[in-house]
Amino acid sequence: MARFYDTHAHLDYPDFVPDLPEVIQRAQAAGIERINCIGTDFDSSRRALELAERFDGVYAVVGWHPSDALRAPEDIRPTLRELASHPKVVALGETGLDYYRLPSRQPGKTAADDERYKKRQAELFDQHLEVAAELGLSCVIHQRESLDDTISRLERFADRVRGVFHCFSGDAASMQRILALNSLVSFTGIATFKNAQNIRDVIAAAPEGKFMLETDCPFLAPVSYRGKRCEPAYVKEIAETAALARGCSLEELSQMTCDAADGFFYRRTTAAHR
């Protein structure tokens, strides 16, 4: 059986409370060997760590999501360092910039509120990058309608920090800008959607070793499960679509994406957690 990784999952979300052990079992049965549980704030990051301790093959990514930037402590670096000391933490994030839902779209909010929001997101993104550079970790990057600004901030750390632009849905030119910074892209179940030929074209164009797969569960279930909760086992269906797009075997696709993830995330883990 070909092996797979789910490099971006939110197993700490309430959606998985009723049956998480069964979700993990289904993932293992589908050949999913490793799952990254992604933190979105410090409480979420601590839950991710608890799950990493509880389940073999589950690892944690710790950080603060940009959409909640206004809720974050002024300086998150001390807590990031503390959380990242755990041996099953494999990256920081998810972090980045998100301009999709700006405050000015709400009643009573103005462009000045937008600028304050963007400024706070940028400060938090920089703090993640600073700690990642200090600790030799990579960053899981969230960007939405903010590619130029996200790349501009990452550029200043590109000689010390690698990023993966998760849930990538941009074009090949945008992907090349990211790869030029020694960073990667990651593809979700969106690639299986009927109207997503543009994403399949980018998968076909992605250099070997420069892309990974993820579910972003419980969101973005592949087309066979549209409207249902997504879960890590569905990486296999994403991989099948990616293999078809690239004209390669499932085993070849498995090898190239897992090798990319091994180099990006898991080089730091101790032998006890391999």
PyMOL commands that set and color helices and strands:
alter all, ss='L'
color gray80, all
select helices_A, chain A and resi 14-16+20-29+42-54+66-71+77-84+103-105+111-135+147-155+172-179+189-192+197-205+223-225+232-246+250-264+266-268+271-273
alter helices_A, ss='H'
color red, helices_A
select strands_A, chain A and resi 4-9+32-38+58-62+89-98+139-144+163-165+184-187+211-213
alter strands_A, ss='S'
color yellow, strands_A
deselect
rebuild
show_as cartoon
